Amino acid sequence: MGKRRILLIFFTLGTLVMLIVQCTQIESKDIRGAAYAGSETCVSCHGDLQHSDVHNAHLRSSGLLNPGSADSLEIPSGEFIFNEKTKVKVENRADGLYQIALINGENKKEEKSAVYFGSGAHAYTFAFWYGNQLMQMPLNYLPAEKLWVNSPGFPEEQIYFGRPIITKCLECHSSYIKKDPIKAGTFKAQEEQYIQGSLIAGIDCERCHGPAAEHVNFHKENPEEKKAYAMVKYETLSHSRKIDMCGVCHSGMGHQTLKSNFAFKPGDTLQALPQYRTYQGEDPDVHGKQKPLLEASKCYQIGKADCLSCHDIHGKKTMNLSLYSQKCISCHQDTKHETLPEKDRAVLAANCIDCHMPVKTSQDIGFQLSNSKEKLPYRLRTHRIAIYQDVIAGKQ
């Protein structure tokens, strides 16, 4: 009888321990799998990081367009004229943001925007659901210029609703989307289709920091432990793997991989991805190719600078040219500028950037203006840090 009572006590205690452990474990509802905790869980302990302007730019790299979203993003109604017979009208209705194809004033087609791409710093691109495909809308919106423009690469005289948003785009503008299995042996086998509702919009915490469920479970059970458990620390990575963390998205379309970039984790190397192409000494386009541009810089090659040498991803300061220039001067305190007049040397403290990282025009992207064949150039700051003789000549 005594043995039975002891066994019963041990069984009861064991059951209680299991229940306690299960209660302290997070139940992952993240579509990426049980290894992921979900950004909402991260915010419960790291909510202060949500208020960083730079961090939020990553988080806003895509988003769902629900009723009222266009108002919160300050995206207005408008129109784009191709010619006297053809135009696209944009209507911000109560149930969402629509783009409408008008031929001779007649509504030939309209679609409701479901997803936007872009943080709003330069441009917004829009997509709608066509069955299980995401398709790009005809028009982009430029917030700074307050203009609706024809989407880059689209026909100049024709309203086009036919460009699919491919996985490659989503791998850099979102954190995950699940593909819809397609039967082989048909033309549709070549199309990329998705599970609606599976999109994790924006670049979330675990896209950069890796799966966090193990980390969260440990610290829920050990709240007194302040040293991060089961997370890869950026500062412990090698120089090349630090830049690879950002380069998985900031290398442009130049590298093709046999597996999804969603599978890339902190500490992985791009060199292990099949068909990855390293910098070859060319001058890459300024759009989306920050990594190869930085690799062309002596600051990277000799000074071992990486992305976070200049970018404080979780910083609460709004960065400007003066603050970036202070980062430059912290390494280049003894630099002499023989070509700069003595009276202008005070400028260095406020702006190294415009000379050594000038704004350049993208050769890949331009925005066609309404009722015109003219294209508004897409201008971005190059990440190739160098001495630009043409800029120097212009300063003298």
C-alpha positions in Angstrom: 0.0 0.0 0.0 2.9 2.3 0.9 4.6 1.7 -2.5 1.4 2.5 -4.3 1.0 5.7 -2.4 4.6 6.7 -3.2 4.2 5.9 -6.9 0.9 7.9 -6.9 2.7 10.9 -5.4 5.6 10.7 -7.9 3.1 10.3 -10.8 1.1 13.4 -9.5 4.3 15.4 -9.1 5.5 14.4 -12.6 2.2 15.4 -14.1 2.4 18.8 -12.4 5.9 19.4 -13.6 4.9 18.5 -17.2 1.9 20.9 -16.9 4.1 23.7 -15.5 6.7 23.2 -18.3 3.9 23.2 -21.0 2.4 26.3 -19.5 5.7 28.2 -19.7 6.4 27.0 -23.2 5.1 29.3 -26.0 2.7 27.7 -28.3 4.0 28.8 -31.7 1.3 29.8 -34.2 3.9 31.1 -36.6 3.4 29.6 -40.1 7.2 29.1 -40.4 7.1 26.3 -37.8 7.6 25.6 -34.1 11.1 27.0 -34.1 9.6 30.5 -34.5 8.0 32.6 -31.7 6.5 35.4 -33.8 7.3 39.0 -33.5 4.5 39.7 -31.1 6.3 37.6 -28.6 9.5 39.5 -29.1 7.8 42.8 -28.5 6.6 41.7 -25.1 10.2 42.0 -23.9 11.8 44.2 -26.5 9.0 46.7 -27.1 11.4 49.7 -27.0 13.0 48.5 -30.2 9.7 48.8 -32.1 10.0 52.6 -31.9 13.2 52.8 -33.9 12.8 54.7 -37.2 15.3 52.6 -39.1 13.9 49.3 -37.7 10.4 50.3 -38.7 11.6 51.0 -42.2 12.4 47.3 -42.5 9.2 46.4 -40.8 7.3 48.6 -43.3 9.0 47.1 -46.4 5.6 45.5 -47.1 2.2 45.4 -45.5 -1.4 44.4 -45.9 -3.7 47.0 -47.3 -6.9 46.8 -45.2 -9.6 49.4 -45.1 -8.1 52.6 -43.9 -4.5 51.6 -44.5 -4.1 54.0 -47.4 -5.2 56.9 -45.2 -2.6 55.9 -42.5 0.1 55.7 -45.2 -1.1 59.0 -46.7 -1.7 57.5 -50.1 -4.3 59.6 -51.9 -6.7 59.0 -54.8 -5.4 60.2 -58.2 -5.0 59.3 -61.9 -2.4 58.6 -64.5 -3.0 59.5 -68.2 -1.4 57.3 -70.9 -3.1 59.2 -73.8 -6.4 60.9 -74.6 -8.2 57.5 -74.6 -6.5 55.6 -71.9 -5.9 56.4 -68.2 -5.8 54.7 -64.8 -7.9 56.2 -62.0 -7.0 55.5 -58.3 -9.8 55.5 -55.8 -9.4 55.4 -52.1 -12.7 53.8 -51.2 -14.1 52.9 -47.8 -13.3 49.2 -48.4 -9.8 49.7 -49.8 -7.5 51.2 -52.5 -8.6 50.5 -56.1 -6.9 51.0 -59.5 -9.3 51.3 -62.4 -8.6 51.0 -66.1 -10.5 53.5 -68.1 -10.7 53.3 -71.9 -12.6 56.2 -73.5 -14.0 56.9 -70.0 -15.4 53.3 -69.6 -14.4 51.2 -66.7 -12.8 48.1 -68.3 -11.2 46.6 -65.3 -10.6 47.4 -61.6 -8.6 45.7 -58.9 -8.4 46.2 -55.2 -4.9 46.5 -53.8 -4.1 43.8 -51.2 -0.4 44.4 -50.4 1.9 47.3 -50.6 5.7 47.1 -51.0 8.2 49.8 -49.9 8.7 51.7 -46.7 7.5 55.0 -48.2 11.0 56.5 -48.2 11.0 56.5 -52.0 8.0 54.7 -53.5 5.1 52.4 -52.9 4.3 49.4 -55.2 1.0 47.7 -55.0 -0.3 44.1 -55.7 -3.6 42.4 -55.9 -4.7 38.8 -55.7 -5.6 37.1 -58.9 -6.7 33.6 -57.7 -3.6 32.5 -55.7 -1.2 34.7 -57.6 0.0 38.1 -56.5 0.0 40.5 -59.4 1.6 44.0 -59.6 -0.7 47.0 -60.0 -0.2 49.3 -63.0 0.7 52.4 -60.9 3.3 53.2 -58.2 3.0 56.1 -55.8 5.9 58.4 -55.0 5.3 60.0 -51.5 8.0 62.8 -51.7 6.8 64.0 -55.1 3.1 63.2 -54.4 2.8 61.6 -57.9 1.2 58.5 -59.3 3.5 57.0 -61.9 3.6 54.1 -64.3 5.3 51.0 -62.7 8.9 50.6 -63.9 9.3 48.3 -66.9 5.5 48.5 -67.8 4.3 49.4 -71.3 4.3 53.2 -72.0 1.0 53.2 -73.8 -0.9 50.4 -72.3 -2.5 49.6 -68.9 -0.9 46.5 -67.6 -2.2 44.2 -64.9 -0.2 41.1 -65.9 3.1 41.1 -64.0 3.3 38.4 -61.3 5.0 39.2 -58.0 7.6 36.4 -57.8 9.0 34.8 -54.7 12.3 36.6 -55.2 10.6 39.9 -54.6 8.8 38.6 -51.5 12.1 37.1 -50.1 13.5 40.6 -49.7 10.3 42.6 -49.0 8.6 40.2 -46.5 9.5 37.6 -43.9 7.6 34.6 -45.3 4.9 33.4 -47.7 3.8 29.9 -48.3 3.7 28.6 -51.8 0.6 26.8 -53.1 1.5 23.3 -54.5 0.8 23.1 -58.2 0.2 20.0 -60.3 3.1 19.3 -62.7 2.6 18.8 -66.4 0.6 22.0 -67.1 1.5 25.5 -68.1 0.4 26.6 -64.6 3.2 24.6 -63.2 5.5 27.5 -64.2 3.5 30.0 -62.2 4.2 30.9 -58.6 1.1 30.7 -56.5 0.7 31.3 -52.8 -1.5 30.5 -49.8 -3.6 33.6 -49.1 -3.2 34.6 -45.5 0.2 33.1 -45.2 2.2 36.3 -45.9 4.2 37.6 -43.0 4.6 41.2 -44.2 7.7 43.3 -43.6 11.0 42.3 -42.2 10.3 41.0 -38.7 12.6 40.3 -35.8 13.2 36.7 -36.6 14.1 37.4 -40.2 17.3 39.1 -39.0 17.8 37.4 -35.6 16.8 33.9 -36.5 14.1 31.6 -35.0 13.4 32.6 -31.4 11.1 30.0 -29.8 13.9 28.3 -27.9 15.2 31.7 -26.7 11.8 32.8 -25.6 11.0 29.5 -23.8 14.3 29.6 -21.9 13.9 33.1 -20.7 10.3 32.6 -19.7 11.6 29.7 -17.5 14.6 31.7 -16.3 13.6 35.3 -16.1 16.6 36.2 -13.9 19.0 35.2 -16.7 19.9 38.3 -18.7 22.4 36.8 -21.1 20.7 36.0 -24.4 20.2 32.3 -24.8 20.0 30.5 -28.1 20.4 33.6 -30.3 23.3 34.4 -32.7 25.1 37.6 -31.7 26.0 39.8 -34.6 29.2 41.0 -33.0 30.5 37.4 -32.7 30.2 36.8 -36.5 33.1 37.0 -38.9 33.4 40.1 -41.0 32.1 38.4 -44.2 29.2 36.8 -42.4 28.1 40.1 -40.8 27.7 41.6 -44.2 26.1 38.4 -45.5 23.3 38.9 -43.0 22.3 42.1 -44.8 23.5 41.0 -48.2 20.9 38.2 -48.4 18.5 41.0 -49.3 20.8 43.9 -50.2 22.7 42.2 -53.0 20.1 42.9 -55.7 18.9 40.3 -58.2 22.4 39.2 -59.2 22.5 36.0 -57.2 20.2 33.0 -57.9 19.7 30.3 -55.3 18.3 26.8 -55.4 16.6 27.2 -52.1 14.6 30.1 -50.7 16.3 33.0 -49.1 13.7 32.6 -46.3 15.9 29.7 -45.1 18.9 32.0 -44.6 19.8 32.4 -40.9 22.2 34.7 -39.0 25.7 33.1 -39.3 25.0 31.5 -42.7 27.2 32.5 -45.6 26.0 33.6 -49.0 29.0 31.7 -50.4 27.3 28.5 -49.5 24.2 29.4 -51.6 24.4 27.7 -55.1 25.2 30.1 -57.9 26.0 33.0 -55.6 28.1 35.6 -57.5 30.6 37.7 -55.6 31.8 41.2 -56.5 33.8 41.1 -59.7 35.0 44.8 -59.8 32.1 46.1 -61.8 30.1 49.2 -60.8 26.7 47.7 -59.7 23.5 49.6 -60.1 22.6 51.6 -57.0 19.2 50.0 -56.6 19.3 47.0 -54.2 23.0 46.3 -54.5 24.4 47.8 -51.4 26.5 44.8 -50.5 28.5 44.5 -53.7 28.9 48.3 -53.7 30.3 48.3 -50.2 32.6 45.3 -51.1 34.1 47.6 -53.8 35.1 50.1 -51.1 38.4 50.3 -49.2 36.4 50.9 -46.1 35.3 47.3 -46.4 38.4 45.8 -47.9 41.0 47.4 -45.6 39.0 49.1 -42.8 36.8 46.0 -42.3 33.7 48.2 -42.2 30.3 46.3 -42.2 26.8 47.6 -42.5 26.4 48.2 -38.8 29.5 50.4 -38.8 27.3 53.1 -40.1 23.7 51.9 -39.7 22.3 51.6 -36.1 19.4 49.4 -37.0 17.8 49.7 -33.5 18.9 53.3 -32.9 16.3 55.9 -31.8 18.1 58.8 -33.6 16.8 59.9 -37.0 20.1 59.8 -39.0 21.2 62.7 -41.2 24.3 63.5 -43.2 26.0 65.2 -40.2 25.6 62.1 -38.0 26.8 59.8 -40.7 29.8 62.1 -41.4 30.8 61.8 -37.7 31.0 58.1 -38.2 33.3 58.6 -41.1 35.5 61.1 -39.2 35.8 58.6 -36.2 38.0 56.5 -38.5 39.5 59.2 -40.7 40.6 61.8 -38.2 43.9 62.4 -39.8 42.7 62.5 -43.4 44.0 65.5 -45.4 42.0 67.0 -48.3 44.4 68.7 -50.5 41.8 69.6 -53.1 39.5 71.3 -50.6 40.0 75.0 -49.9 41.0 75.8 -46.4 37.9 77.8 -45.8 35.7 74.9 -46.7 37.2 72.3 -44.5 34.6 72.9 -41.8 32.1 71.4 -44.3 33.8 68.0 -43.7 32.4 67.8 -40.2 28.9 68.2 -41.5 29.0 66.3 -44.8 31.5 63.7 -46.0 28.8 61.8 -47.6 27.8 63.8 -50.7 31.4 63.6 -52.0 32.3 60.1 -51.1 28.9 58.4 -51.4 27.1 60.6 -54.0 23.5 60.2 -55.1 23.4 58.4 -58.4 20.8 57.5 -60.9 19.6 53.9 -61.2 20.0 52.4 -64.6 17.4 49.8 -63.8 14.5 51.9 -62.7 12.7 55.0 -63.9 9.2 56.2 -63.4 7.1 57.3 -66.4 5.2 60.5 -65.6 1.5 61.0 -66.4 0.5 62.3 -69.8 4.2 62.1 -70.9 6.9 59.8 -72.2 9.4 61.5 -69.7 10.7 59.3 -67.0 11.5 60.5 -63.5 15.0 59.1 -62.6 15.2 56.9 -59.5 18.1 58.4 -57.6 19.7 56.6 -54.6 22.9 57.1 -52.6 25.6 54.7 -53.7 27.3 52.5 -51.1 30.5 52.4 -53.0 32.6 54.6 -50.7 35.3 56.2 -52.9 37.0 59.3 -54.3 34.8 60.5 -57.2 36.9 62.7 -59.5 33.8 64.1 -61.2 32.4 65.2 -57.9 35.7 66.8 -56.9 35.8 68.7 -60.2 32.3 70.0 -59.5 33.3 71.2 -56.1 36.2 73.3 -57.3 
